[in-house]
Amino acid sequence: MPHRFRRAIARLAAPLAALALAACVPQPPVVTEGGVSMTLSPVGFDRLPGWSDEKPAQAVPAFLAGCAAMAQSADQTLGGGGEAASRGGSAGQWREACDAARALPADDAAARAFFETYFQPWAIAGNGNANGLFTGYYEPEVRGARSPGGSYSTPLLGRPTDMLQVDLGDFAPDLKGRRISGRLERGRLVPYWDRAAIVAGALDHQRLGILWLADPIDAFILQIQGSGRVLLDDGRVVRVTYAGQNGRPYVPIGRVLADRGQIPLDQVSLQSIRAWLNAHPADAAEVMNQNPSYVFFREVIGVRSDEGPPGSLGAPLTPGRSVAVDRSYIPLGAPLWLDTTDPVTGSRLQRLVMAQDVGGAIKGPVRADLFWGWDAEAETKAGKMRQPGTDFVLLPRAVRAASN
């Protein structure tokens, strides 16, 4: 660790000790969103299961990617509820930690000292329960074309011109952060078209297709994942990512199939769902339409092939280090400590990750979706991941390092 950074840490030791003692006072704040109450309780880093075995330098690049996205606007609203919002809900509150992270050497000792200096961990509970659900997602690669023709008949649609998004907080303060999507019909705002209507052609007149796929199941899975790589016949790859959603609730069709007795609930995975849809082509469209949510896409230009798609924060997602969260509770950009299990091996999965994305199915305070990447292993892990566990959010401390 460089002497400059070591001296800065030493100067901060006394005030941080006082902060640690103050943090032990059990006065957790509570926020309620959609009937779920979130409790945040301050804890020490020694309460993070597996923290001493972490290699935190591996998480620094993902944190810095989030810093770069937040630097675009210090007034950017990142979300969060209660204490999480007051301590980390705006981009400016992360500036000091981001500035310090840019000077970090690439070693674990310095990275560990950095996180322990600039952040206070908070245990998260929802309705008094610290146990939650952790799933996974990935960036699929599918075959497609720039224009329809032959087998390429299933469109990926861009954002509709007539879809309006309304922040209800603009009309009622107690609804701040809640958004709805709709369209105008005879001067009234009505819910936007659902999946069944869109698939049936409700938007055909807008000519929104940006790419065409050969397999409607590929298109459906691409919408669930929120981004993808479309391989054209000439070998070029087009990157697409989330551009909007129709405002309808997300209904997991794995649960639909389990309720119908088609797949045992404990065997539901992306792989088993795809296999069932492929095996029942006459019923596949009806089952997919049970999920009324529909995602629209935009093409991404200038993204390197070795980096992930941009998440909702604007930062490229880092395999194994980026997660999607419910921003009603957790601010985008915040580090989280996950304590769960690997979906394939069952071994402990304890690591530092960054809240850099959101998802329609990610609801609640103890809930995260881990981005695994874009290769075959990523697809396997993402498709199988439905793991119980706990997590902690790291929020900025008010730290002023003395200058040399």
C-alpha positions as CSV (number, residue, x, y, z in Angstrom):
1,M,0.0,0.0,0.0
2,P,1.5,3.4,-0.9
3,H,2.7,5.5,2.0
4,R,0.3,8.4,1.1
5,F,-2.8,6.1,1.3
6,R,-1.5,4.4,4.5
7,R,-0.9,7.8,6.2
8,A,-4.4,9.0,5.3
9,I,-5.9,5.8,6.8
10,A,-3.9,6.3,10.0
11,R,-5.2,9.8,10.4
12,L,-8.7,8.6,10.1
13,A,-8.4,5.8,12.6
14,A,-9.6,7.7,15.7
15,P,-12.6,9.4,14.1
16,L,-13.6,6.1,12.5
17,A,-13.5,4.3,15.8
18,A,-15.9,6.9,17.2
19,L,-18.1,6.4,14.2
20,A,-18.1,2.6,14.7
21,L,-19.2,3.0,18.3
22,A,-22.0,5.4,17.2
23,A,-23.0,2.9,14.5
24,C,-23.7,0.2,17.1
25,V,-26.7,2.2,18.5
26,P,-29.6,0.0,17.3
27,Q,-31.9,2.7,15.9
28,P,-32.7,1.3,12.4
29,P,-34.7,3.5,10.1
30,V,-37.7,2.0,8.3
31,V,-39.3,2.8,5.0
32,T,-42.4,1.2,3.5
33,E,-42.9,0.8,-0.2
34,G,-45.7,-1.4,-1.6
35,G,-46.5,-2.8,1.8
36,V,-43.0,-4.0,2.5
37,S,-41.1,-2.4,5.4
38,M,-37.3,-2.1,5.0
39,T,-35.1,-2.0,8.1
40,L,-31.5,-1.0,8.0
41,S,-29.3,-1.8,11.0
42,P,-25.6,-0.6,11.2
43,V,-23.0,-3.3,11.7
44,G,-19.3,-3.6,11.6
45,F,-17.3,-5.2,8.7
46,D,-16.7,-8.1,10.9
47,R,-20.4,-9.0,10.7
48,L,-20.2,-9.5,6.9
49,P,-19.9,-13.3,6.4
50,G,-16.7,-14.1,4.5
51,W,-15.4,-10.5,4.4
52,S,-12.0,-11.5,5.6
53,D,-11.7,-13.9,2.6
54,E,-12.8,-11.4,0.0
55,K,-10.4,-10.0,-2.6
56,P,-11.9,-6.5,-2.7
57,A,-9.5,-5.2,-5.4
58,Q,-11.5,-7.3,-7.9
59,A,-14.6,-5.2,-7.1
60,V,-12.9,-1.8,-7.5
61,P,-13.2,-1.6,-11.3
62,A,-17.0,-2.1,-11.1
63,F,-17.2,0.6,-8.4
64,L,-15.2,3.0,-10.6
65,A,-17.5,2.3,-13.5
66,G,-20.4,3.3,-11.4
67,C,-18.5,6.4,-10.3
68,A,-17.9,7.4,-13.9
69,A,-21.7,7.1,-14.6
70,M,-22.6,9.1,-11.4
71,A,-20.1,11.8,-12.3
72,Q,-22.2,12.8,-15.3
73,S,-24.6,14.7,-12.9
74,A,-24.0,15.3,-9.2
75,D,-27.7,16.0,-8.8
76,Q,-28.7,12.6,-10.3
77,T,-31.3,10.9,-8.1
78,L,-30.2,7.3,-7.4
79,G,-33.2,6.1,-5.4
80,G,-33.2,4.3,-2.1
81,G,-35.5,4.5,0.9
82,G,-35.1,5.9,4.4
83,E,-31.5,5.9,5.6
84,A,-30.3,4.6,2.3
85,A,-31.8,7.5,0.4
86,S,-30.6,10.1,2.9
87,R,-27.0,8.8,2.9
88,G,-26.6,7.7,-0.7
89,G,-29.6,8.7,-2.7
90,S,-27.8,11.4,-4.8
91,A,-24.7,11.2,-6.9
92,G,-22.9,14.0,-5.0
93,Q,-22.9,11.9,-1.8
94,W,-20.6,9.4,-3.5
95,R,-18.0,11.9,-4.8
96,E,-15.6,11.7,-1.9
97,A,-15.4,7.9,-2.0
98,C,-15.1,7.9,-5.8
99,D,-12.3,10.4,-5.7
100,A,-10.4,8.2,-3.2
101,A,-11.0,5.0,-5.3
102,R,-9.4,6.6,-8.4
103,A,-6.1,6.8,-6.5
104,L,-6.2,3.1,-5.3
105,P,-3.3,0.8,-6.2
106,A,-4.4,-2.6,-7.5
107,D,-3.9,-4.6,-4.3
108,D,-6.3,-6.1,-1.8
109,A,-4.9,-4.5,1.3
110,A,-5.5,-1.0,-0.1
111,A,-8.9,-1.9,-1.4
112,R,-10.0,-3.4,1.9
113,A,-8.8,-0.3,3.8
114,F,-10.6,1.9,1.3
115,F,-14.0,0.2,1.7
116,E,-13.6,0.0,5.5
117,T,-12.7,3.7,5.7
118,Y,-15.3,5.2,3.4
119,F,-18.3,3.0,4.0
120,Q,-20.6,1.9,6.8
121,P,-22.3,-1.5,6.3
122,W,-26.0,-1.8,7.1
123,A,-27.8,-5.1,7.5
124,I,-31.0,-5.2,5.4
125,A,-34.4,-6.8,6.4
126,G,-37.8,-6.7,4.8
127,N,-40.8,-6.9,7.1
128,G,-38.3,-7.9,9.8
129,N,-36.9,-10.8,7.8
130,A,-33.2,-10.7,6.8
131,N,-33.6,-13.6,4.4
132,G,-34.2,-12.9,0.7
133,L,-34.0,-14.2,-2.8
134,F,-31.1,-13.9,-5.2
135,T,-31.4,-14.7,-8.9
136,G,-29.2,-14.2,-11.9
137,Y,-29.3,-12.8,-15.4
138,Y,-27.0,-12.7,-18.5
139,E,-26.6,-11.2,-21.9
140,P,-27.9,-13.7,-24.5
141,E,-26.4,-14.0,-28.0
142,V,-29.1,-14.8,-30.6
143,R,-29.2,-14.8,-34.4
144,G,-31.0,-12.0,-36.2
145,A,-31.3,-9.7,-39.2
146,R,-31.5,-6.0,-39.9
147,S,-34.8,-6.4,-41.9
148,P,-37.6,-9.0,-41.9
149,G,-37.4,-11.9,-44.4
150,G,-37.2,-15.7,-44.5
151,S,-37.1,-17.1,-41.0
152,Y,-36.4,-13.6,-39.5
153,S,-40.0,-12.6,-38.6
154,T,-40.0,-11.8,-34.9
155,P,-39.2,-8.1,-34.3
156,L,-37.4,-6.5,-31.4
157,L,-39.2,-3.2,-31.0
158,G,-37.9,0.2,-30.2
159,R,-39.7,2.5,-27.7
160,P,-43.2,3.5,-28.9
161,T,-43.8,7.1,-29.8
162,D,-47.2,7.1,-28.0
163,M,-46.0,5.6,-24.7
164,L,-46.1,8.0,-21.8
165,Q,-44.3,7.5,-18.5
166,V,-45.7,9.3,-15.5
167,D,-44.0,9.9,-12.1
168,L,-46.9,9.8,-9.7
169,G,-44.7,11.8,-7.2
170,D,-45.3,14.8,-9.4
171,F,-48.9,14.7,-8.4
172,A,-48.8,13.3,-4.9
173,P,-45.7,13.5,-2.6
174,D,-46.6,10.2,-0.9
175,L,-46.3,8.5,-4.3
176,K,-42.8,9.7,-5.0
177,G,-40.7,7.2,-7.0
178,R,-43.7,5.3,-8.3
179,R,-44.1,5.4,-12.1
180,I,-46.7,4.2,-14.5
181,S,-46.7,3.9,-18.3
182,G,-49.8,4.5,-20.4
183,R,-51.2,6.0,-23.6
184,L,-53.8,8.7,-24.3
185,E,-57.2,7.5,-25.5
186,R,-59.9,10.2,-26.0
187,G,-58.1,12.5,-23.7
188,R,-57.6,9.9,-20.9
189,L,-54.5,8.2,-19.8
190,V,-55.1,4.4,-20.0
191,P,-52.8,1.4,-19.4
192,Y,-50.4,0.7,-22.3
193,W,-51.0,-2.3,-24.5
194,D,-50.1,-5.6,-22.9
195,R,-47.8,-8.3,-24.4
196,A,-50.7,-10.2,-26.1
197,A,-51.9,-7.1,-27.8
198,I,-48.4,-6.0,-28.9
199,V,-47.6,-9.5,-30.3
200,A,-50.9,-9.4,-32.1
201,G,-49.9,-6.2,-33.9
202,A,-51.2,-3.3,-31.8
203,L,-48.0,-1.3,-32.6
204,D,-47.4,-2.5,-36.2
205,H,-48.4,0.9,-37.6
206,Q,-45.5,2.6,-35.8
207,R,-42.9,0.5,-37.6
208,L,-40.8,0.1,-34.5
209,G,-38.7,-2.9,-35.5
210,I,-35.0,-2.4,-35.0
211,L,-34.0,-6.1,-35.6
212,W,-35.7,-9.3,-36.5
213,L,-35.1,-12.7,-34.9
214,A,-35.9,-16.2,-36.1
215,D,-37.2,-17.5,-32.8
216,P,-39.9,-15.8,-30.7
217,I,-38.6,-17.6,-27.7
218,D,-35.2,-15.9,-28.2
219,A,-37.1,-12.6,-28.3
220,F,-39.0,-13.4,-25.1
221,I,-35.8,-14.4,-23.2
222,L,-34.0,-11.3,-24.5
223,Q,-36.8,-9.2,-23.0
224,I,-36.5,-11.0,-19.6
225,Q,-32.7,-10.4,-19.6
226,G,-33.0,-6.8,-20.7
227,S,-30.1,-6.8,-23.1
228,G,-28.4,-9.0,-25.7
229,R,-26.0,-9.6,-28.6
230,V,-27.7,-10.2,-32.0
231,L,-25.4,-12.0,-34.4
232,L,-26.1,-11.1,-38.1
233,D,-25.5,-13.5,-41.0
234,D,-22.5,-11.4,-42.1
235,G,-20.8,-12.0,-38.8
236,R,-21.4,-8.6,-37.3
237,V,-22.8,-8.3,-33.7
238,V,-25.3,-5.7,-32.8
239,R,-25.7,-4.9,-29.1
240,V,-29.2,-4.0,-27.8
241,T,-30.3,-2.9,-24.4
242,Y,-33.4,-1.8,-22.5
243,A,-35.2,1.3,-23.8
244,G,-38.5,1.1,-21.9
245,Q,-41.3,-1.2,-20.6
246,N,-45.0,-1.1,-21.1
247,G,-45.8,-0.6,-17.4
248,R,-47.5,-3.9,-17.0
249,P,-46.5,-6.2,-14.1
250,Y,-44.0,-8.9,-14.7
251,V,-45.4,-12.4,-14.3
252,P,-42.8,-15.2,-14.3
253,I,-44.0,-17.9,-16.7
254,G,-42.1,-20.5,-14.7
255,R,-44.6,-20.0,-11.9
256,V,-47.4,-20.3,-14.5
257,L,-46.1,-23.6,-15.8
258,A,-45.6,-24.8,-12.2
259,D,-49.1,-23.9,-11.2
260,R,-50.4,-25.8,-14.3
261,G,-48.4,-28.9,-13.3
262,Q,-46.1,-28.6,-16.4
263,I,-42.8,-28.2,-14.5
264,P,-42.2,-29.0,-10.8
265,L,-41.7,-25.8,-8.9
266,D,-38.2,-26.9,-7.6
267,Q,-37.1,-27.6,-11.2
268,V,-38.1,-24.3,-12.7
269,S,-35.1,-22.6,-14.5
270,L,-34.5,-20.7,-17.7
271,Q,-33.3,-24.0,-19.2
272,S,-36.4,-26.0,-18.2
273,I,-38.7,-23.2,-19.3
274,R,-37.0,-22.9,-22.7
275,A,-37.2,-26.7,-23.1
276,W,-40.9,-26.8,-22.3
277,L,-41.7,-23.9,-24.8
278,N,-39.6,-25.7,-27.5
279,A,-41.5,-28.9,-26.9
280,H,-44.9,-27.3,-27.0
281,P,-44.9,-24.9,-30.0
282,A,-48.7,-24.8,-30.2
283,D,-49.0,-23.6,-26.6
284,A,-45.8,-21.4,-26.3
285,A,-47.3,-18.1,-27.4
286,E,-50.3,-18.4,-25.0
287,V,-47.9,-19.2,-22.1
288,M,-45.5,-16.3,-22.9
289,N,-48.5,-14.0,-23.1
290,Q,-49.3,-14.8,-19.5
291,N,-46.5,-12.3,-18.8
292,P,-48.2,-9.0,-19.8
293,S,-44.9,-7.1,-19.4
294,Y,-43.2,-6.2,-22.7
295,V,-39.7,-4.7,-23.0
296,F,-38.5,-2.3,-25.8
297,F,-34.9,-2.0,-27.0
298,R,-32.4,0.4,-28.4
299,E,-29.2,-0.3,-30.2
300,V,-26.0,0.4,-28.3
301,I,-23.1,1.9,-30.2
302,G,-19.5,1.9,-29.1
303,V,-19.6,-0.8,-26.5
304,R,-16.5,-3.1,-26.5
305,S,-17.1,-6.8,-27.0
306,D,-15.3,-7.6,-23.8
307,E,-17.6,-5.4,-21.6
308,G,-21.1,-5.8,-20.5
309,P,-24.2,-3.8,-21.6
310,P,-25.0,-0.6,-19.8
311,G,-27.2,-1.0,-16.8
312,S,-29.8,1.5,-15.5
313,L,-27.1,3.5,-13.8
314,G,-25.4,4.0,-17.1
315,A,-22.3,2.0,-16.2
316,P,-21.3,-1.2,-18.2
317,L,-22.3,-4.2,-16.2
318,T,-19.4,-6.3,-14.8
319,P,-19.8,-10.1,-14.7
320,G,-20.1,-11.4,-11.2
321,R,-19.8,-7.9,-9.7
322,S,-23.0,-6.0,-10.9
323,V,-26.5,-6.6,-9.6
324,A,-30.0,-5.3,-10.4
325,V,-31.9,-4.1,-7.3
326,D,-35.2,-2.5,-6.4
327,R,-34.3,1.2,-6.4
328,S,-37.3,2.0,-4.2
329,Y,-35.1,0.6,-1.4
330,I,-31.4,0.5,-2.6
331,P,-29.8,3.4,-4.3
332,L,-28.1,2.7,-7.6
333,G,-24.3,2.8,-7.3
334,A,-24.2,1.4,-3.8
335,P,-21.9,-1.5,-3.0
336,L,-23.7,-4.6,-1.5
337,W,-22.3,-7.6,0.3
338,L,-23.9,-10.8,-0.8
339,D,-24.1,-13.9,1.3
340,T,-25.7,-16.7,-0.8
341,T,-24.7,-19.8,-2.7
342,D,-23.5,-20.7,-6.2
343,P,-26.4,-22.0,-8.3
344,V,-24.3,-24.8,-9.8
345,T,-21.9,-25.9,-7.2
346,G,-23.8,-25.0,-4.1
347,S,-20.7,-23.5,-2.5
348,R,-20.8,-20.2,-0.6
349,L,-21.0,-17.2,-2.7
350,Q,-19.9,-14.2,-0.6
351,R,-18.7,-11.2,-2.5
352,L,-18.8,-7.4,-2.9
353,V,-21.1,-6.3,-5.8
354,M,-22.4,-3.0,-7.1
355,A,-26.1,-2.0,-7.5
356,Q,-26.0,-0.8,-11.1
357,D,-29.2,-2.0,-12.7
358,V,-33.0,-2.6,-12.1
359,G,-35.4,-5.2,-13.3
360,G,-39.1,-5.7,-13.6
361,A,-39.0,-8.9,-11.4
362,I,-36.7,-7.4,-8.8
363,K,-39.0,-6.2,-6.0
364,G,-38.3,-5.8,-2.3
365,P,-35.4,-4.8,-0.1
366,V,-33.6,-8.2,0.3
367,R,-33.6,-9.0,-3.5
368,A,-30.9,-8.8,-6.1
369,D,-30.3,-10.2,-9.6
370,L,-26.6,-11.0,-10.2
371,F,-25.2,-10.3,-13.7
372,W,-23.1,-13.3,-14.8
373,G,-21.8,-12.2,-18.2
374,W,-22.5,-13.4,-21.8
375,D,-21.0,-16.8,-22.3
376,A,-22.4,-20.4,-22.0
377,E,-21.3,-20.6,-18.3
378,A,-23.1,-17.3,-17.6
379,E,-26.3,-18.6,-19.2
380,T,-26.1,-21.8,-17.1
381,K,-25.6,-20.0,-13.8
382,A,-28.1,-17.2,-14.6
383,G,-30.7,-19.7,-15.6
384,K,-30.4,-21.9,-12.6
385,M,-29.9,-19.2,-9.9
386,R,-32.7,-18.9,-7.4
387,Q,-30.8,-18.9,-4.1
388,P,-31.8,-17.8,-0.6
389,G,-29.4,-15.6,1.3
390,T,-28.9,-12.3,3.0
391,D,-27.2,-9.0,2.0
392,F,-25.8,-5.8,3.4
393,V,-25.7,-2.3,1.8
394,L,-22.6,-0.1,2.2
395,L,-23.4,3.6,2.4
396,P,-20.9,6.5,2.5
397,R,-19.4,7.8,5.7
398,A,-18.7,11.5,6.0
399,V,-14.9,11.2,5.7
400,R,-12.5,14.0,5.0
401,A,-9.0,12.7,4.5
402,A,-6.2,15.1,5.6
403,S,-4.0,16.4,2.8
404,N,-0.3,15.6,2.8
